[in-house]
Amino acid sequence: MKYRNLGKTGFQVSEIGFGTWTLALDWWGKKPEEEEAIRMLKRAYDLGINFFETADMYGKGKSEKLLAKAFKDMRNDVIYSTKWGYDMYGATQIGHGEIPQKHNPEFLDYALAESLNRLETDFVDVYSLHNPKMDAIQNNSLFDKLDELVRIGKIKSHGIALGPAIGWEKEGLYAIENRNIVCLQTVYNILEQDPGRIFFNAVNKKDNSVSIMVRVPDASGVLTGKVNEHTVFDKNDHRSNRKKEWIIQAMKKIEKLKPIAESHGWNITELSMKYILSQKEISVLLPTVTSLEEIDQFAQMSDGKYLNAEEKAQIEKMYENNFDMPKLLA
């Protein structure tokens, strides 16, 4: 396992992190039982993964509680990154629909206290706004409060997690350029490179005091072979929002990427993950893991053997030209 700096925190974080949403929700087709989930977390740690990303919303606190159980008496050996801002205490989520947000200083105190209790710790390493809108990102009193929490040690740093879908370019740029964040979480993969590349340019201008944290690196399973044009999703599976036309075109793009993968002796999944790890602006890659076997597979990809500048440029040119395919209508 290789490690990188997380922004200006001084933390050395594993290149492969563990996003725990699959442990608490069935939005990826299945949810492991508690004992299996704890085994997965411990296996990840044994393989060198020290960065665990979660949110209070995941199973209404379940994923945070799982981390506390898995790493009891190991608090200084792991890095906890959790998120806040949805009023999960006063609203009920139906399906994948968003519930009201409360990104304000008062709710911040309450949400943090609840997360600290579930995590069984007295500090959080990275505390991020969960899918904030621009009004929250522009709230000076909110970020003054976050900076104060850093000063008193309740959180070690804070960041922004963009979403729920890909995009949010203006919000991301404003946060990078105007807020004292250490990381920005965004969707980024070999088939969906924007606005990620725009964020890379922005953090480079900040002398990499801000790191990029990548989620959905597998393009919802297309890049791992779990999803193709024949896949039928369960109603609870969040990937059901992917249009069939997009998946069909993605499969054709993958065929055009295979020669690059094969030149290294890699499969498409390895190419996809190593392409991401070839970007110096990225500190943590958060693959979707649902089994012990997948943890082993992803951990092995952090080996320092990535793409050179010429290969990266080739892939980026292919992307810019949409792999010589017609643009899909929104």
Secondary structure, DSSP 8 states (H G I E B T S, - for coil): --EEE-TTS--EEESB-EETHHHH--TTS----HHHHHHHHHHHHHTT--EEE--TTTTTTHHHHHHHHHTTT-GGGSEEEEEE-B-TTT----TT----B--SHHHHHHHHHHHHHHHT-S-BSEEEEES--HHHHT-HHHHHHHHHHHHHTSBS-EEEE--SSS--HHHHHHHHHHS--SEEEEE-BTTB-TTHHHHHHHHHHTTTSSEEEEE-TTGGGGGGTS--TT----TT-GGGGS-HHHHHHHHHHHHHHHHHHHHHT--HHHHHHHHHHT-TTEEEEE----SHHHHHHHHHT-SS----HHHHHHHHHHHHTGGG------
